[in-house]
Amino acid sequence: MSCAKALPALILLPLALPALAVDQQTEKRLDPIVVTATLGPLTAGESLSSVTVIDEERIREQSPSEFTELLRGQPGINVTGNGSFGKTTSVYTRGTANDSTLLLVDGVRLRSATAGGPSWQYFPVELVERVEIVRGARSSLYGADAVGGVVQAFTLDPEETPTGWIEAGAGNFNTQKGSAGIAASAGNTRFSLSGLHKETDGTAVITDGKDRGFRNTAGIGRIVHELESGGEASLVVVQSEGNTEYEGGEIDFMIRTLGIGLETPVSEYWRHSLQFSESRDETDNVTPTYSSTFDTRSRAARWDNTFTWNVHELVVGAELMSDEVGGTTDYEEDSRTNSALYSQLRLSFGPTDLQLSLRGDDNEAYGKNETGGIALGHELDRSHRVRLSYGTAFRAPTFNDLYFPGANPDLEAEESSTVELGASGHYQSWFWDAALFQLDVDNLIAWSPTPSGLWTPMNVNEARIRGAELSAGFDHEGWRGDASLTLLDPEDRDTGNRLQRRSGKTLRLDLSKRVGTWDFGGTLVAEGYRYDDRGNDDRLPGFATLDLRAGWRFAPDWSTRLTVANVLDKEYSTARYSSSGNLDYIAAGRTAMLTVRYDIR
């Protein structure tokens, strides 16, 4: 069945279960609070967006070794990597490029200004408490690069009551790790500190290659001070540094975010917040024949004003960002600034909600871009909701696109539009959500050969991405399960081929069960084939992996956990190392990790 023919069936299938819905519609619904979709706290249904929330319980149960293991197979998400354990990783949200998904850490943008996308592989998943994945155009709220969506990671939240943990673990491939964290308060001030160190000899990243290791040390600190006015001041610092080896060399890396915030009420109907932030991405790349350094720094100041009356809300804000690059490569320009004004209006008329957003960006490198969005939602009853939205977005050319030797300083930003139709149901112990979408991209930036044979980026391509997402989950009598299915048709309109490295079908199943002091679980991820090249000549076969895990609370505040990833030792690849030699980047085989944890309560 084609993707287009399957889409209506996916929407209508859950609606064909009225008996179950009626029995439970008066009970408490599984509808988590999210903040990323609309700049403020709303339930997932009220946000009128396609949202996936990965809470602390799921993160602790799954104990992933890398942040992108949480994302892999989630609705609309494809993940590719150049091997395992800290190797280059890309995230494709709804078929868009890696640098079209925005990564926020506690509200601070984390990315490389030279490459454009975030360094997913260096972000420490062990220090994350919660993840929100918002799919669809969000440039009208966040500016450039939020074409496919936004992923926001939240770190350890400061608590009034002292809490924390100490954990140590070891696994195959000579892997060891240790982490600790504490959260407490003193008067009106709450704080949290957490840290991590892990290292591994790693595995081969190409067939018959040598093992390539990874070492990482990370820390996070947060301070929140409550003001007498009813507001609060906050500081958060996240840093991760270490070394990763790849086929042909190694990289010393450091990523860091710093955010200072102030939120205060002006009146009963008006609150405003200020945020000053800095994000850094630094790498030293060493090979037998050369070495290079890339240092990027992004600074931002953001001012939000929120006005409320009855059940309606208006947000008006301004943002100023600056990017700077340095290192061994001489860029024609090493800095640029971007200023923006934005607004969002949320109106509620009983069961019907309306959202309008508008933003204007002015960048000294590539000019002005206006983006907007409109979303309409209607609550059919206490359990069911439908939504329809349209939004525009743009992707900013990176420093590599504009200023790298041989690049193109005349590039324009990519522009896109997305239309989405969705429906959802939330009940006491289970939920479902379905969405159909189409995304059209103009001025797609692609590196192409010139008549002289040199490669340079140009605005030459157009893309059309159609898809369907279906997710469901339940939590009942110790059982917890989540399922997601994505059907994707990412087409290069110039050639009719599929966009490279995107899988057309992705399935993820998570299941866990608590039995007394034990818990057991597993994750199945299946992905269809993909092509490594634009011409669709290098085909990478589909695959499925199974992860299993078990945990035991063997004493008060003490627990141990065993996780075995890729239990069947499946060899698979999501990217090709060399098409001429038929060499693929291969993921690690069976990976086991045993941890012991002490919780401070």
C-alpha positions in Angstrom: 0.0 0.0 0.0 1.4 3.4 -0.9 2.0 6.1 1.7 -0.7 8.3 0.3 -3.3 5.5 0.4 -2.3 4.5 3.9 -2.7 8.0 5.4 -6.5 8.3 5.8 -6.6 4.8 7.2 -4.1 5.7 10.0 -6.3 8.6 11.0 -9.6 6.8 11.0 -8.4 3.6 12.6 -8.4 4.9 16.2 -11.7 6.6 15.7 -13.2 3.2 15.0 -12.9 2.3 18.7 -15.7 4.3 20.3 -16.7 1.7 22.8 -13.4 1.8 24.6 -13.3 5.6 24.4 -16.8 6.0 25.9 -16.0 3.7 28.8 -13.0 5.8 29.8 -13.6 9.4 28.7 -14.6 10.6 32.2 -11.4 9.3 33.7 -8.0 11.0 34.0 -6.3 11.3 30.6 -2.6 10.7 29.7 -1.9 14.2 28.4 1.4 15.6 29.7 2.3 19.2 30.1 4.7 20.6 27.5 6.4 23.9 27.2 8.4 23.7 23.9 5.6 23.8 21.5 4.1 27.2 22.5 6.6 28.9 24.8 4.5 28.1 27.8 2.9 25.2 29.8 0.0 23.5 28.0 -1.1 19.9 27.7 0.1 18.1 24.6 -3.4 18.3 23.2 -3.9 22.0 24.0 -0.6 22.8 22.2 -2.2 21.8 18.8 1.1 20.2 17.9 2.6 16.7 17.3 4.5 16.2 20.5 6.3 13.2 22.1 7.4 13.4 25.7 10.1 11.1 27.1 9.8 11.3 30.9 12.4 10.5 33.6 11.0 7.0 34.3 11.4 5.9 30.7 14.9 7.4 30.5 16.0 5.6 33.7 14.4 2.3 32.6 16.0 2.3 29.1 19.4 3.6 30.3 20.5 4.5 26.8 24.2 4.9 26.1 23.7 7.8 23.8 21.1 10.7 23.6 20.0 9.7 20.1 19.0 6.2 21.3 16.0 7.9 23.0 15.1 9.6 19.7 15.6 6.7 17.3 12.3 5.4 15.9 10.2 8.0 17.7 7.4 9.5 15.5 8.9 11.3 12.5 12.5 10.7 13.6 15.3 9.0 11.6 18.8 8.8 13.1 22.0 8.0 11.2 25.5 7.6 12.5 29.1 7.0 11.5 29.5 4.2 14.0 28.8 3.9 17.7 30.1 5.5 20.9 30.4 9.2 20.2 30.7 9.1 16.4 29.1 11.7 14.1 25.3 11.4 14.3 22.5 13.1 12.4 18.8 13.5 13.3 16.3 13.8 10.5 12.9 15.1 11.7 10.1 14.5 9.2 12.6 14.0 6.4 14.4 17.4 6.9 18.1 17.7 7.1 20.1 17.4 10.3 20.6 21.2 10.6 16.8 21.6 10.3 16.1 20.2 13.8 16.8 22.6 16.6 18.2 21.3 19.9 17.5 23.2 23.1 19.0 22.4 26.4 17.0 24.0 29.2 15.9 26.7 26.7 19.4 27.4 25.3 20.2 26.6 21.6 23.0 24.1 21.2 24.6 23.8 17.7 27.8 24.3 15.7 27.7 27.5 13.6 30.1 26.0 11.1 28.3 22.7 10.5 24.8 24.1 11.3 23.5 21.1 13.3 24.0 20.2 16.9 26.7 17.7 18.1 24.2 15.1 19.2 26.8 12.5 19.9 28.5 14.5 22.6 25.4 15.4 24.7 25.3 13.3 28.0 22.0 11.4 28.1 22.8 10.2 31.7 22.2 13.8 33.0 18.8 14.3 31.2 15.5 14.2 33.2 13.0 14.8 30.4 12.9 15.2 26.6 10.2 17.0 24.5 10.1 16.4 20.7 7.9 18.8 18.8 7.5 18.1 15.1 6.5 20.6 12.5 7.6 24.1 11.5 8.6 26.3 14.5 10.6 29.1 12.9 7.8 31.6 13.9 8.8 30.9 17.5 12.5 30.0 17.4 13.8 31.4 14.2 16.2 29.7 11.8 16.7 25.9 11.7 13.4 24.8 13.2 12.1 23.5 9.9 11.5 19.9 10.9 10.9 20.5 14.6 12.5 21.1 18.0 14.0 18.7 20.5 14.4 20.1 24.0 16.3 18.3 26.8 15.7 19.2 30.4 18.4 18.6 33.1 18.1 17.9 36.8 15.5 20.2 38.3 16.5 21.9 41.6 14.3 20.6 44.5 13.3 22.0 47.9 13.7 18.6 49.5 17.3 17.1 49.1 17.5 14.4 46.5 20.2 12.9 44.3 21.9 9.7 43.2 25.3 7.9 42.8 25.7 5.4 40.0 28.5 3.2 38.6 28.4 0.8 35.7 30.6 -1.4 33.5 30.0 -3.3 30.2 31.6 -5.0 27.3 34.1 -3.2 25.0 35.9 -2.3 28.3 33.2 0.3 29.0 33.0 2.1 32.4 31.0 5.0 33.6 30.1 6.8 36.8 27.7 9.6 37.6 26.3 11.5 40.6 23.9 14.3 41.2 22.3 16.3 44.0 19.5 18.8 44.3 18.7 20.8 47.5 17.6 24.2 48.7 18.7 26.9 51.2 16.1 29.6 52.0 14.6 30.9 48.7 17.4 29.4 46.6 17.3 25.9 45.0 20.3 24.3 43.3 21.3 21.1 41.6 24.7 19.7 40.5 25.4 16.6 38.5 28.4 15.0 36.8 29.4 12.1 34.6 32.5 10.3 33.4 32.5 7.4 30.9 35.0 5.8 28.6 35.1 2.8 26.3 37.5 1.1 23.9 34.6 1.1 21.4 34.1 -1.1 18.4 35.1 -0.9 14.7 33.2 1.7 12.8 33.8 0.0 9.4 34.0 -3.6 8.5 37.3 -5.2 9.5 38.4 -1.9 11.0 40.1 -1.3 14.4 38.2 -0.4 17.6 37.6 3.3 17.9 37.2 4.6 21.5 35.3 7.4 23.2 35.9 9.3 26.4 33.5 11.8 27.9 33.3 14.0 31.1 30.3 16.2 31.6 28.7 18.3 34.3 25.6 20.4 34.8 24.8 23.0 37.4 21.6 24.9 38.0 20.6 27.6 40.6 17.1 29.1 41.0 16.3 31.9 43.4 12.7 32.9 44.1 12.1 36.6 44.3 9.8 38.3 46.7 7.9 39.7 43.7 6.8 36.2 42.8 9.3 35.8 40.0 12.6 34.0 39.9 16.2 34.3 38.7 18.1 31.3 37.4 21.5 30.1 36.1 22.2 26.9 34.3 25.6 25.7 32.9 26.0 22.5 30.9 29.5 21.3 29.7 30.6 18.1 28.0 34.1 17.4 26.8 36.3 14.5 25.8 37.8 12.6 22.9 36.4 10.4 20.2 38.3 8.3 17.7 37.1 7.7 14.1 38.4 5.9 11.0 41.5 8.0 10.1 41.9 10.2 13.1 40.5 11.5 16.4 38.7 14.6 17.8 39.0 16.4 21.1 35.7 18.1 21.7 33.9 20.5 24.1 30.3 21.7 24.0 28.9 24.1 26.6 25.8 26.1 27.2 25.3 28.9 29.7 21.9 30.5 30.4 21.0 33.3 32.8 17.3 34.0 33.2 15.0 36.4 35.0 11.2 36.1 35.1 9.0 38.6 37.0 5.4 39.7 37.1 4.7 43.3 36.1 1.0 43.1 36.9 -1.7 40.5 37.3 -2.0 40.2 33.5 1.6 40.8 32.4 4.7 38.8 33.0 8.0 39.3 31.3 11.2 37.2 31.2 14.8 37.9 30.1 17.3 35.3 29.0 21.0 35.8 28.2 22.7 32.7 26.8 25.9 31.4 25.2 26.6 28.2 23.4 30.0 26.9 22.4 31.1 24.0 20.2 34.9 23.4 19.9 36.8 20.6 18.2 40.4 19.8 17.5 40.6 17.2 14.7 43.9 15.3 14.3 44.8 12.9 11.5 48.2 11.4 10.4 48.5 14.1 7.7 46.8 17.2 9.1 45.1 18.9 12.1 42.4 21.4 12.3 40.5 23.4 14.9 36.9 24.7 14.7 35.6 26.9 17.5 32.1 28.4 17.3 30.2 30.6 19.8 26.6 31.7 19.7 25.3 34.3 22.0 21.7 35.4 22.4 19.5 37.8 24.4 15.8 37.1 24.5 12.9 39.2 26.0 9.4 37.6 26.3 6.3 39.5 27.4 3.2 37.4 28.2 -0.2 39.1 28.5 -3.2 37.1 29.7 -6.9 37.9 29.9 -9.4 35.3 30.9 -8.3 32.2 28.9 -6.5 34.1 26.2 -2.8 34.8 25.9 -0.5 37.0 23.9 3.3 36.7 23.8 5.4 39.5 22.3 9.2 39.3 22.2 12.5 40.2 20.7 15.7 38.3 20.2 19.3 39.3 19.3 21.8 36.6 18.4 25.4 36.7 17.3 27.6 33.9 15.9 31.4 33.8 15.9 33.8 31.3 14.5 37.5 30.8 14.9 40.2 28.1 14.4 42.7 27.1 11.8 40.4 27.7 8.7 40.3 31.3 7.4 36.7 32.1 6.8 35.9 35.2 4.7 33.6 36.4 7.5 34.0 35.2 11.1 30.9 36.7 12.7 27.3 37.6 12.0 24.3 38.9 13.9 20.6 38.2 13.7 17.8 40.4 15.2 14.1 39.3 15.5 10.7 40.3 16.6 8.0 37.7 17.2 4.5 37.3 18.6 2.1 34.5 19.4 -1.6 34.8 20.1 -3.6 32.0 21.7 -7.4 32.2 21.8 -9.8 29.8 23.4 -13.5 29.7 22.7 -14.8 26.8 24.7 -13.9 23.6 22.9 -12.2 25.5 20.1 -8.6 26.8 20.2 -6.9 29.1 17.8 -3.2 30.0 17.6 -1.5 32.6 15.5 2.3 33.3 15.4 4.4 35.7 13.4 8.2 36.4 13.4 10.6 38.6 11.4 14.3 37.9 11.3 17.0 40.2 9.9 20.4 38.6 9.4 23.4 40.6 8.2 24.6 37.7 6.1 21.5 36.5 4.2 18.9 39.2 4.7 15.3 39.2 6.0 12.9 36.3 6.5 9.3 36.4 7.7 7.7 33.3 9.1 4.3 32.6 10.5 1.9 29.9 11.6 -1.8 29.2 12.3 -3.3 26.3 14.1 -6.9 25.4 14.8 -8.0 22.8 17.3 -11.4 21.5 18.4 -12.2 19.3 21.4 -14.8 16.8 20.2 -15.4 15.6 23.8 -13.4 15.1 27.0 -11.2 12.5 25.3 -10.9 13.4 21.6 -9.4 16.4 19.8 -8.7 17.3 16.2 -6.2 19.8 14.9 -5.2 21.5 11.7 -2.1 23.7 11.2 0.0 25.6 8.6 3.4 27.1 9.2 6.3 28.5 7.4 10.0 28.1 8.3 13.5 28.7 7.0 17.0 27.2 7.4 19.9 29.6 7.7 23.0 29.0 5.5 25.8 27.9 7.8 29.3 29.5 8.0 30.5 26.6 5.9 27.9 27.3 3.3 28.7 31.0 3.1 32.3 31.6 4.1 34.3 28.4 3.9 37.0 28.6 1.2 35.1 27.9 -2.1 31.7 28.5 -0.5 28.9 30.8 -1.8 28.3 34.1 0.0 25.2 34.8 -2.2 23.2 31.9 -0.8 19.6 32.6 0.3 18.0 30.8 3.2 15.9 27.7 2.5 12.2 28.4 2.8 9.5 25.9 3.6 5.9 25.5 4.4 4.1 22.7 6.3 0.5 21.7 6.5 -0.7 19.1 9.1 -3.9 17.4 10.0 -4.0 15.5 13.3 -6.3 13.8 15.8 -5.8 12.4 19.3 -7.4 10.6 22.1 -6.4 10.6 25.8 -8.0 8.4 28.5 -7.2 7.3 32.0 -4.7 4.6 31.0 -4.0 4.9 27.3 -3.7 7.4 24.5 -3.3 7.6 20.7 -2.2 10.3 18.3 -2.2 10.4 14.5 -1.0 13.0 12.0 -0.8 13.6 8.3 1.6 16.2 7.0 3.2 17.7 3.8 6.3 19.8 3.8 7.5 21.8 0.8 11.0 23.2 0.7 12.3 25.8 -1.8 15.9 27.0 -2.3 17.2 23.8 -0.9 20.9 24.3 -0.2 23.1 21.5 -1.8 26.8 21.3 -2.5 27.1 20.7 -6.3 30.1 20.6 -8.8 30.8 23.7 -10.9 32.0 23.6 -14.5 35.6 23.8 -13.2 35.1 20.7 -11.2 35.0 22.4 -7.7 32.2 21.8 -5.3 30.2 24.7 -4.0 26.8 25.2 -2.2 23.9 26.5 -4.4 20.2 27.1 -4.1 19.2 24.5 -6.6 16.9 21.9 -5.2 13.3 21.6 -4.1 11.9 18.9 -1.9 8.4 17.6 -1.1 8.0 15.5 2.0 4.8 13.7 2.8 4.1 11.5 5.7 2.0 9.9 8.4 2.7 9.4 12.1 0.7 7.1 14.4 1.6 6.7 18.1 -0.1 5.1 21.0 0.7 4.1 24.6 -0.8 2.7 27.8 0.1 2.5 31.5 -2.0 0.0 33.4 -1.4 -2.3 36.4 2.4 -2.2 36.2 2.5 -2.6 32.4 3.7 0.3 30.3 3.9 0.4 26.5 4.5 2.8 23.7 4.3 2.3 19.9 5.0 4.5 17.0 4.8 4.1 13.2 6.1 6.6 10.6 5.5 6.4 6.9 7.6 8.9 4.9 7.9 9.9 1.3 10.8 12.4 1.1 11.2 13.3 -2.6 13.8 15.4 -4.3 11.6 17.3 -6.8 14.5 17.8 -9.2 15.1 14.1 -9.7 12.1 12.3 -8.3 14.5 10.3 -6.1 14.2 9.8 -2.3 16.3 12.2 -0.2 19.4 10.5 0.9 19.7 8.6 4.2 16.0 8.9 5.0 14.1 5.7 5.7 10.5 5.5 4.3 9.2 3.3 7.1 10.1 3.3 10.8 8.5 1.3 13.7 9.3 1.5 17.4 7.8 -0.6 20.2 8.6 -0.1 23.9 7.2 -2.4 26.6 7.9 -2.7 30.3 6.4 -4.5 33.4 6.9 -4.0 37.1 6.7 -7.1 39.4 7.3 -6.3 43.0 10.9 -5.0 43.3 11.7 -6.1 39.7 11.1 -4.4 36.4 11.6 -5.8 32.9 11.4 -4.2 29.5 12.4 -4.3 25.8 12.5 -2.0 22.8 12.1 -3.0 19.2 13.2 -0.6 16.4 12.7 -1.5 12.7 13.7 0.8 9.8 13.2 0.3 6.1 15.9 0.7 3.5 17.5 4.1 2.6 19.9 5.5 0.0 23.2 6.9 0.9 23.5 9.1 -2.2 21.3 11.6 -4.1 21.2 9.4 -7.2 19.7 6.5 -5.2 22.4 4.1 -6.4 23.9 3.2 -3.0 21.1 1.3 -1.2 21.4 0.5 2.5 19.1 -2.4 3.6 16.6 -2.1 6.3 17.0 -3.7 9.7 15.5 -4.4 13.1 17.1 -4.4 16.5 15.9 -5.6 19.9 17.0 -4.3 23.3 16.2 -6.0 26.6 16.6 -4.8 30.1 15.9 -5.7 33.7 16.1 -3.8 37.0 16.0 -4.9 40.6 15.5 -2.7 43.7 17.4 -5.0 46.1 17.5 -2.8 49.1 16.0 0.6 50.3 17.3 3.2 47.9 19.6 0.7 46.1 19.0 -0.7 42.6 20.8 -2.5 39.9 20.1 -2.7 36.2 21.2 -4.8 33.3 20.7 -3.5 29.7 21.5 -5.5 26.6 21.3 -3.5 23.3 21.0 -5.2 20.0 20.4 -8.6 21.7 20.5 -10.5 18.4 23.9 -9.0 17.5 22.5 -7.5 14.2 25.1 -5.9 11.9 23.5 -2.9 10.2 24.4 0.5 8.8 22.7 3.8 8.3 25.5 5.6 6.4 28.2 4.5 3.9 31.9 5.1 4.5 33.0 4.5 0.9 30.8 3.6 -2.1 33.7 2.6 -4.2 35.0 0.0 -1.7 31.5 -1.0 -0.5 32.4 0.0 3.0 29.7 1.0 5.4 29.7 2.6 8.8 28.6 -0.2 11.0 26.8 0.1 14.4 28.0 -1.8 17.4 26.9 -5.3 17.9 25.5 -6.7 21.1 26.2 -4.2 23.9 25.7 -5.0 27.6 25.9 -2.7 30.6 25.4 -3.4 34.3 24.9 -0.5 36.7 24.4 -0.1 40.5 22.6 3.0 41.8 22.0 4.6 45.2 19.2 7.2 45.4 19.4 9.9 47.9 15.9 10.8 49.3 
